[in-house]
Amino acid sequence: MKFAHDFKETLRREDFPPHWIDLAIPYGQLKKVLKRVARELSDLGLDPTTLRQLLDPAADSPLAAKYRLNAAGNSKLLRPKLTVLVHMCDGNAVDASLTPASRALLGRIAALSSSGQERPDITALSDMVARTPSLKSSAESLAAAEVEPHATEDHSSTLPVGVCERLEVPLVFDGEFFDILQSDVNNLDALQAAEEKAMVTEIVALRRDVSHLTKPSRLSKSDLERWRAIFELYLDAQVFFSTHEQDHGSRDSRTAAKQLQWFQDEITKRNLVKAFKIPESREALVRFLRLNAVLLKNLQFQEINQVAIYKILKKFDKRTCLGVSKSFPVQVHSEKLLAGSVAKDVCAQMSTDLVSVVPQISDYLCPICFSIAYRPVRLACYHVFCIRCIVKIQRRNEKHCPLCRADTVMKASADNLDIQLEKYMRKYFPKESKEKQRANEIERGIEDYGPEYVHSECSIM
C-alpha cells in the first residue's frame, strides 16, 4: 500500500507531462487483478506452498508443474500457461502434496479423459463441484482444461514410472494481468521512442547552430573558446554516464540531477554566459540545458516505472510462487523501458553530433609532453607526436614508437610533418599553438646559446 501511494505522489510531485502520467504503469489496477489471480489459484487448491512444491518437485514426486510466459504463435502477445504433469494410478491422481479437493478433481478430469472424452464438460463435473464449494468459481476454467496422456515435460524425469497425464489449466486472471502489464510496457516503449526521436532532432538542430557560433573568425566574432569551456565542463561532469573506476557506468536519476546542477553552477561561477560575444550563443546554451533537463525527466520517469514493474512482479511471485519476475523482462522484449537504453542512446548521439563539433584540446595532446602536439609528426605507425619530442627521441637513438613499439622513430623525417593537422591546430587552437611555438623556440634557444638565453619576441625597428 505504501509503494502505491508513493508511486502516485512521485508522478504528481515530479511535474511530468500529463500524457506521460496517463501512460504510467497502473500499479493499483494490477494489484486488484493480482488479488483475483491469487483467489483463482486458491480456489483450485493451488496455494503458494503447493505451487512451490509442484514447480520445484522432489526426485520421487509423482507430480510436477510448469508455468510459462510464451508468445502466442507469431504474435508478440504473451500467453501465460500453467501445466501440471500428473502421475496416474487406476485413473486417480496419487500426489499427496495436493489438497484433497484438488486431487479428487484432477483425478476426475483424468478419468473422463481416459474414457475417450477429449475434455470434460460442465455437466460431468457438476457433482464434483457441488461437493467442493471452493472450486465453484473455477469450474468453467477447469472444464476447458486440455489433458494429453503421456505428455513429456521438463520435470517428467522426476516422476515415477507409470502413466502420466498433462493437465493444462487455462487460468483467466493471470492472462488479464499480463495483458495489462505488457500493453503498458509497450506503450511506455513507444512513448520513450518518440521522446528520443524528438531529442535527437533537437541535437541535430543544436549542432548546426553551435557549429556556426564556434566557426573561427579573423574578426574574433566567434564563441569558440566559450563553447569549448562549456563542453569541457560537461564532459567533466559526466552527467548521465561515468568513466571513473569507482562508479563507472550509467548514473541513476538522483546522481545525474546532482551532476547536472554542478555543471550549471560551474557555468555561472566562470561567467561563461556573460562572456559570450554572439547573442545567439545564450539562446543555444538555454536549449542545451533544456535538452539535458528533458533527458533527466525521461530517466526519472523510466526509473519509477521500472520500480513499479519490479514491485508488482515481486508481489505476483510472493502471492503465487510462479516465478515471473525473471522471465517477464526477458519475454516482453522491451527495447526502451526495461532495457534502459534511452539515456545511453541520446548521450551517445549528443557526444557524436554535438559535443564533437567543438574540438577539445585533450584530443590533440602529445602523449609524451602532454601539451598540444603542435608541429605534429605522424609516424609510419600513424601515431602523432610534437616535433620537439620526436627530435629528442631521435637524439637518444631510440627506434621504437613510445605507444606501439614499432620501429618507426628513426625513419621519421620532414616528410612526416602533418601539414593539414598543423593548419587545423592553428585554426581551432590558436592560443595553445602560439604558446607551444614559443616554448619550442625558448627550448631551442637554450640548447643553442646556453641557460643564459633570454627569449625576445620578434620586433621591427
C-alpha positions as CSV (number, residue, x, y, z in Angstrom):
1,M,0.0,0.0,0.0
2,K,2.9,2.3,0.8
3,F,4.5,2.0,-2.6
4,A,1.2,2.6,-4.4
5,H,0.8,5.9,-2.5
6,D,4.5,6.8,-3.1
7,F,4.2,6.0,-6.8
8,K,1.2,8.3,-7.2
9,E,2.9,11.1,-5.2
10,T,6.1,10.8,-7.3
11,L,4.1,11.1,-10.5
12,R,2.4,14.2,-9.2
13,R,5.4,15.8,-7.5
14,E,7.9,15.5,-10.4
15,D,5.7,17.5,-12.7
16,F,5.7,15.0,-15.6
17,P,3.7,15.9,-18.7
18,P,0.0,14.8,-18.4
19,H,0.3,12.4,-21.3
20,W,3.3,10.7,-19.6
21,I,1.3,10.2,-16.4
22,D,-1.6,8.7,-18.4
23,L,0.8,6.0,-19.7
24,A,2.5,5.2,-16.3
25,I,2.2,1.6,-15.0
26,P,-1.3,1.2,-13.5
27,Y,0.1,-0.2,-10.2
28,G,-3.2,0.0,-8.3
29,Q,-5.2,-1.8,-11.1
30,L,-2.6,-4.5,-11.4
31,K,-2.8,-5.1,-7.6
32,K,-6.5,-5.7,-7.9
33,V,-6.1,-8.1,-10.7
34,L,-3.4,-9.9,-8.8
35,K,-5.8,-10.5,-5.9
36,R,-8.1,-12.2,-8.4
37,V,-5.2,-14.3,-9.7
38,A,-4.4,-15.5,-6.2
39,R,-8.0,-16.2,-5.4
40,E,-8.4,-18.2,-8.6
41,L,-5.4,-20.3,-7.8
42,S,-6.5,-20.8,-4.2
43,D,-9.9,-22.0,-5.4
44,L,-8.1,-24.7,-7.4
45,G,-6.2,-25.7,-4.3
46,L,-3.0,-24.3,-5.7
47,D,-1.9,-22.1,-2.8
48,P,1.7,-20.7,-2.8
49,T,3.0,-23.6,-0.7
50,T,1.5,-26.2,-3.1
51,L,2.7,-24.4,-6.2
52,R,6.2,-24.1,-4.8
53,Q,6.3,-27.9,-4.3
54,L,4.9,-28.5,-7.8
55,L,7.3,-26.1,-9.6
56,D,10.3,-27.5,-7.8
57,P,9.4,-31.2,-7.2
58,A,11.5,-33.7,-5.4
59,A,13.1,-36.6,-7.2
60,D,10.4,-39.0,-6.2
61,S,7.4,-36.6,-6.6
62,P,4.6,-38.1,-8.7
63,L,3.5,-34.6,-9.8
64,A,5.2,-31.5,-11.3
65,A,4.1,-28.2,-12.8
66,K,5.4,-25.6,-15.2
67,Y,4.4,-22.0,-15.7
68,R,5.4,-20.3,-18.9
69,L,5.1,-16.9,-20.4
70,N,5.3,-17.6,-24.2
71,A,4.2,-15.6,-27.2
72,A,1.1,-17.0,-28.9
73,G,2.1,-18.2,-32.3
74,N,3.6,-15.4,-34.5
75,S,2.1,-12.8,-32.1
76,K,4.2,-11.0,-29.6
77,L,1.4,-11.1,-27.0
78,L,2.3,-13.2,-24.0
79,R,0.1,-16.1,-23.1
80,P,0.7,-17.5,-19.7
81,K,0.3,-21.2,-19.4
82,L,0.1,-23.4,-16.2
83,T,0.7,-27.1,-17.0
84,V,0.6,-29.9,-14.4
85,L,2.1,-33.3,-15.1
86,V,0.2,-35.9,-13.1
87,H,1.2,-39.5,-12.2
88,M,-2.0,-41.6,-12.5
89,C,-2.8,-44.9,-10.8
90,D,-6.1,-46.6,-11.8
91,G,-7.4,-43.3,-13.2
92,N,-6.6,-41.4,-10.0
93,A,-4.0,-38.8,-9.2
94,V,-1.8,-40.0,-6.4
95,D,0.0,-36.9,-5.3
96,A,-0.2,-36.3,-1.6
97,S,1.1,-32.8,-1.9
98,L,-2.3,-31.6,-3.4
99,T,-5.3,-30.8,-1.2
100,P,-7.9,-33.5,-1.2
101,A,-10.3,-31.4,-3.3
102,S,-7.7,-30.6,-5.9
103,R,-6.5,-34.3,-6.0
104,A,-10.1,-35.5,-6.5
105,L,-10.8,-33.0,-9.2
106,L,-7.6,-33.8,-11.1
107,G,-8.4,-37.5,-10.9
108,R,-11.9,-36.9,-12.2
109,I,-10.6,-35.0,-15.2
110,A,-8.1,-37.7,-16.0
111,A,-10.7,-40.4,-15.6
112,L,-13.0,-38.6,-18.1
113,S,-10.1,-38.2,-20.5
114,S,-9.1,-41.8,-20.3
115,S,-12.7,-42.9,-21.1
116,G,-12.5,-41.3,-24.5
117,Q,-13.7,-37.8,-23.9
118,E,-11.3,-35.1,-25.3
119,R,-12.1,-32.7,-22.5
120,P,-14.6,-32.8,-19.6
121,D,-17.7,-30.7,-19.7
122,I,-19.5,-28.7,-17.0
123,T,-22.3,-31.3,-16.6
124,A,-19.8,-34.1,-15.9
125,L,-18.1,-32.0,-13.2
126,S,-21.3,-30.6,-11.6
127,D,-21.5,-33.2,-8.9
128,M,-17.8,-32.8,-8.1
129,V,-18.1,-29.0,-7.9
130,A,-21.2,-29.2,-5.8
131,R,-19.3,-31.3,-3.3
132,T,-16.4,-28.9,-3.4
133,P,-17.8,-25.3,-3.0
134,S,-14.3,-23.7,-3.0
135,L,-13.9,-24.8,-6.6
136,K,-17.2,-23.4,-8.0
137,S,-15.6,-20.2,-9.3
138,S,-13.1,-22.2,-11.4
139,A,-15.4,-24.9,-12.7
140,E,-15.7,-23.4,-16.2
141,S,-11.9,-22.8,-16.4
142,L,-11.2,-26.4,-15.5
143,A,-13.8,-27.7,-17.8
144,A,-11.7,-26.2,-20.7
145,A,-8.5,-27.9,-19.4
146,E,-6.7,-29.9,-22.0
147,V,-5.4,-33.3,-21.0
148,E,-2.8,-35.2,-23.0
149,P,-1.7,-38.7,-22.0
150,H,2.0,-39.5,-21.8
151,A,3.0,-35.9,-22.4
152,T,6.6,-35.0,-21.8
153,E,7.6,-32.1,-19.6
154,D,10.8,-30.7,-18.1
155,H,10.1,-32.4,-14.8
156,S,8.9,-35.8,-16.3
157,S,12.2,-37.5,-15.5
158,T,11.5,-36.9,-11.8
159,L,8.1,-38.7,-11.9
160,P,7.7,-42.3,-11.0
161,V,7.3,-44.9,-13.8
162,G,3.7,-45.1,-14.8
163,V,1.0,-43.3,-16.8
164,C,1.4,-39.5,-16.8
165,E,-1.2,-37.1,-17.8
166,R,-0.5,-33.4,-18.7
167,L,-3.2,-31.1,-17.4
168,E,-3.1,-27.6,-18.9
169,V,-5.1,-25.2,-16.8
170,P,-6.1,-22.1,-18.8
171,L,-6.4,-19.6,-15.9
172,V,-8.3,-16.4,-16.6
173,F,-7.0,-13.7,-14.4
174,D,-3.3,-14.2,-15.0
175,G,-3.9,-13.6,-18.7
176,E,-5.6,-10.4,-17.8
177,F,-2.8,-9.4,-15.5
178,F,-0.1,-9.9,-18.2
179,D,-2.2,-8.3,-20.9
180,I,-2.4,-5.1,-18.9
181,L,1.3,-5.1,-18.0
182,Q,2.6,-6.0,-21.4
183,S,0.3,-3.4,-23.0
184,D,1.6,-0.7,-20.7
185,V,5.2,-1.7,-21.2
186,N,4.7,-1.4,-25.0
187,N,3.0,2.0,-24.6
188,L,5.9,3.2,-22.5
189,D,8.4,1.9,-25.0
190,A,6.5,3.8,-27.8
191,L,6.5,7.0,-25.6
192,Q,10.2,6.8,-24.9
193,A,11.0,6.1,-28.6
194,A,9.0,9.3,-29.5
195,E,10.8,11.3,-26.9
196,E,14.2,10.0,-28.0
197,K,13.4,11.0,-31.6
198,A,12.4,14.5,-30.5
199,M,15.6,14.9,-28.5
200,V,17.8,13.6,-31.4
201,T,16.1,16.1,-33.7
202,E,16.9,18.9,-31.2
203,I,20.6,17.7,-31.0
204,V,20.9,17.9,-34.8
205,A,19.5,21.4,-34.8
206,L,21.8,22.5,-32.0
207,R,24.8,21.0,-33.8
208,R,24.1,23.2,-36.8
209,D,23.7,26.4,-34.6
210,V,26.7,25.7,-32.4
211,S,28.9,24.9,-35.4
212,H,28.0,28.3,-36.8
213,L,28.6,30.1,-33.5
214,T,32.1,28.5,-33.0
215,K,33.4,28.9,-36.5
216,P,36.8,30.6,-36.3
217,S,36.8,34.1,-37.5
218,R,39.6,36.6,-38.1
219,L,37.4,39.4,-36.7
220,S,37.2,37.5,-33.3
221,K,33.4,37.2,-33.8
222,S,33.3,33.7,-32.6
223,D,32.4,32.0,-29.3
224,L,34.7,29.0,-29.9
225,E,36.6,29.4,-26.6
226,R,33.4,29.8,-24.5
227,W,31.7,26.8,-26.0
228,R,34.9,24.7,-25.7
229,A,34.9,25.6,-22.0
230,I,31.2,24.7,-21.6
231,F,31.6,21.3,-23.3
232,E,34.8,20.6,-21.4
233,L,32.8,21.2,-18.2
234,Y,30.0,19.0,-19.5
235,L,32.4,16.1,-20.2
236,D,34.0,16.5,-16.7
237,A,30.5,16.5,-15.1
238,Q,29.7,13.1,-16.7
239,V,26.0,13.8,-16.0
240,F,24.5,10.5,-17.2
241,F,27.5,8.2,-17.5
242,S,30.7,7.9,-15.6
243,T,34.0,6.6,-16.8
244,H,35.6,6.7,-13.3
245,E,36.8,3.4,-11.9
246,Q,34.8,3.7,-8.7
247,D,31.4,4.5,-10.2
248,H,31.7,3.6,-13.9
249,G,28.6,3.0,-16.0
250,S,25.1,4.6,-16.1
251,R,24.1,7.0,-13.4
252,D,20.7,7.0,-11.6
253,S,18.5,10.0,-11.9
254,R,19.4,11.3,-8.5
255,T,23.2,11.3,-9.2
256,A,22.5,12.7,-12.7
257,A,20.5,15.6,-11.3
258,K,23.3,16.4,-8.9
259,Q,25.9,16.4,-11.7
260,L,23.7,18.5,-14.0
261,Q,23.4,21.0,-11.2
262,W,27.2,21.1,-10.7
263,F,27.6,21.7,-14.4
264,Q,25.2,24.7,-14.4
265,D,26.8,26.1,-11.2
266,E,30.2,26.0,-12.9
267,I,29.0,27.8,-15.9
268,T,27.6,30.6,-13.6
269,K,30.8,30.6,-11.5
270,R,33.0,31.2,-14.5
271,N,30.8,33.8,-16.0
272,L,30.7,32.0,-19.4
273,V,27.3,33.3,-20.3
274,K,28.3,36.9,-19.8
275,A,31.5,36.3,-21.9
276,F,29.6,35.3,-25.0
277,K,30.3,37.6,-27.9
278,I,27.3,36.5,-30.0
279,P,23.8,36.9,-28.6
280,E,22.6,33.7,-30.2
281,S,25.0,31.7,-28.1
282,R,22.9,32.4,-25.0
283,E,19.8,31.0,-26.6
284,A,21.7,28.0,-27.8
285,L,23.0,27.4,-24.2
286,V,19.5,27.6,-22.9
287,R,18.4,25.0,-25.4
288,F,21.3,22.7,-24.5
289,L,20.4,22.9,-20.8
290,R,16.8,22.3,-21.5
291,L,17.7,19.2,-23.6
292,N,19.6,17.8,-20.6
293,A,16.6,18.6,-18.3
294,V,14.3,16.7,-20.6
295,L,16.6,13.7,-20.8
296,L,16.8,13.8,-17.0
297,K,13.0,13.8,-16.8
298,N,12.9,10.8,-19.1
299,L,15.4,9.0,-16.9
300,Q,13.3,9.7,-13.8
301,F,10.1,8.5,-15.4
302,Q,11.8,5.4,-16.7
303,E,13.2,4.6,-13.3
304,I,9.9,4.9,-11.3
305,N,8.1,2.7,-13.9
306,Q,10.9,0.2,-13.7
307,V,10.5,0.1,-10.0
308,A,6.7,-0.3,-10.3
309,I,7.1,-3.3,-12.7
310,Y,9.7,-4.8,-10.4
311,K,7.4,-4.4,-7.3
312,I,4.3,-5.8,-8.9
313,L,6.1,-8.8,-10.4
314,K,7.8,-9.4,-7.0
315,K,4.3,-9.2,-5.4
316,F,3.0,-11.6,-8.1
317,D,5.7,-14.2,-7.2
318,K,5.0,-13.7,-3.5
319,R,1.3,-14.4,-3.9
320,T,1.6,-17.2,-6.4
321,C,5.2,-18.6,-6.3
322,L,5.0,-18.8,-10.2
323,G,8.4,-17.1,-10.6
324,V,7.7,-14.5,-13.3
325,S,9.9,-11.6,-12.0
326,K,12.8,-13.0,-14.0
327,S,11.0,-14.4,-17.0
328,F,8.7,-11.5,-17.8
329,P,11.5,-8.9,-18.6
330,V,13.1,-11.4,-21.0
331,Q,9.9,-12.5,-22.7
332,V,8.4,-9.0,-23.2
333,H,11.4,-7.8,-25.3
334,S,11.3,-4.2,-24.1
335,E,13.8,-2.2,-26.2
336,K,13.5,1.1,-24.2
337,L,11.9,0.9,-20.8
338,L,13.3,-2.3,-19.3
339,A,16.5,-2.1,-21.3
340,G,17.1,1.4,-20.0
341,S,18.6,2.5,-23.4
342,V,17.1,6.0,-23.8
343,A,19.7,7.9,-21.8
344,K,22.5,5.8,-23.3
345,D,21.4,6.3,-26.9
346,V,20.7,10.1,-26.5
347,C,24.1,10.7,-24.7
348,A,25.9,8.8,-27.5
349,Q,24.1,11.0,-30.1
350,M,24.9,14.1,-28.1
351,S,28.6,13.2,-27.8
352,T,28.9,12.3,-31.5
353,D,26.8,15.0,-33.1
354,L,27.0,18.0,-30.7
355,V,30.0,18.0,-28.3
356,S,32.4,16.8,-31.0
357,V,31.5,20.0,-33.1
358,V,33.9,21.9,-30.8
359,P,37.3,20.3,-30.9
360,Q,38.7,19.6,-27.4
361,I,42.4,20.1,-26.7
362,S,42.6,16.8,-24.9
363,D,42.2,15.1,-28.3
364,Y,45.3,16.8,-29.7
365,L,47.9,16.4,-27.0
366,C,51.3,14.9,-27.5
367,P,51.4,11.7,-25.5
368,I,54.9,12.4,-24.3
369,C,54.9,16.0,-23.1
370,F,51.1,16.3,-22.7
371,S,50.9,19.7,-24.3
372,I,49.4,20.3,-27.8
373,A,51.1,18.4,-30.5
374,Y,51.9,21.5,-32.5
375,R,54.1,20.9,-35.5
376,P,52.7,17.4,-35.5
377,V,54.8,14.5,-36.7
378,R,52.8,11.4,-37.9
379,L,55.0,8.3,-37.7
380,A,54.6,5.4,-40.1
381,C,52.6,3.6,-37.4
382,Y,50.2,6.7,-37.6
383,H,50.8,7.8,-34.0
384,V,51.2,11.6,-33.7
385,F,53.8,13.5,-31.5
386,C,55.0,17.0,-31.4
387,I,58.2,17.7,-33.3
388,R,60.3,18.6,-30.2
389,C,59.6,15.2,-28.6
390,I,60.4,13.3,-31.8
391,V,63.7,15.2,-32.1
392,K,64.6,14.4,-28.5
393,I,63.9,10.7,-29.0
394,Q,65.9,10.6,-32.2
395,R,68.9,12.2,-30.4
396,R,68.7,9.3,-27.9
397,N,68.8,6.8,-30.8
398,E,65.5,5.2,-29.7
399,K,64.0,3.4,-32.6
400,H,60.6,2.3,-31.2
401,C,57.4,4.3,-31.1
402,P,56.6,5.1,-27.4
403,L,53.0,3.8,-27.9
404,C,53.1,0.7,-30.1
405,R,56.9,-0.1,-30.1
406,A,57.0,-0.2,-33.9
407,D,60.4,0.6,-35.5
408,T,59.4,4.0,-36.9
409,V,61.1,6.8,-34.9
410,M,64.5,6.9,-36.6
411,K,62.8,6.7,-40.0
412,A,60.8,9.9,-39.4
413,S,61.9,13.0,-41.5
414,A,60.4,16.3,-42.6
415,D,58.1,14.3,-44.8
416,N,56.3,13.1,-41.7
417,L,55.1,16.5,-40.7
418,D,51.3,16.6,-40.9
419,I,50.7,19.9,-42.6
420,Q,46.9,19.6,-42.7
421,L,46.7,18.8,-39.0
422,E,49.1,21.7,-38.2
423,K,46.8,24.1,-40.0
424,Y,43.8,22.6,-38.2
425,M,45.5,23.2,-34.8
426,R,46.4,26.8,-35.7
427,K,42.7,27.4,-36.7
428,Y,41.0,25.8,-33.7
429,F,43.7,26.2,-31.1
430,P,45.4,29.5,-31.9
431,K,46.3,30.4,-28.4
432,E,47.7,26.9,-27.5
433,S,49.6,26.7,-30.8
434,K,51.3,30.0,-30.2
435,E,52.3,29.0,-26.6
436,K,53.7,25.7,-27.9
437,Q,55.6,27.5,-30.6
438,R,57.1,30.0,-28.1
439,A,58.1,27.1,-25.7
440,N,59.8,25.3,-28.6
441,E,61.7,28.5,-29.5
442,I,62.9,29.0,-25.9
443,E,64.0,25.4,-25.6
444,R,65.9,25.5,-28.9
445,G,67.5,28.8,-27.8
446,I,68.7,27.3,-24.6
447,E,70.2,24.4,-26.5
448,D,72.0,26.7,-28.9
449,Y,73.1,29.5,-26.6
450,G,73.1,28.0,-23.1
451,P,71.0,28.6,-20.0
452,E,71.5,32.3,-20.1
453,Y,69.5,32.6,-23.2
454,V,66.6,35.1,-22.9
455,H,63.8,34.8,-25.4
456,S,62.6,38.0,-27.1
457,E,59.6,38.5,-29.3
458,C,60.3,39.5,-32.9
459,S,60.2,43.2,-33.4
460,I,60.6,45.5,-36.4
461,M,62.8,48.6,-35.9
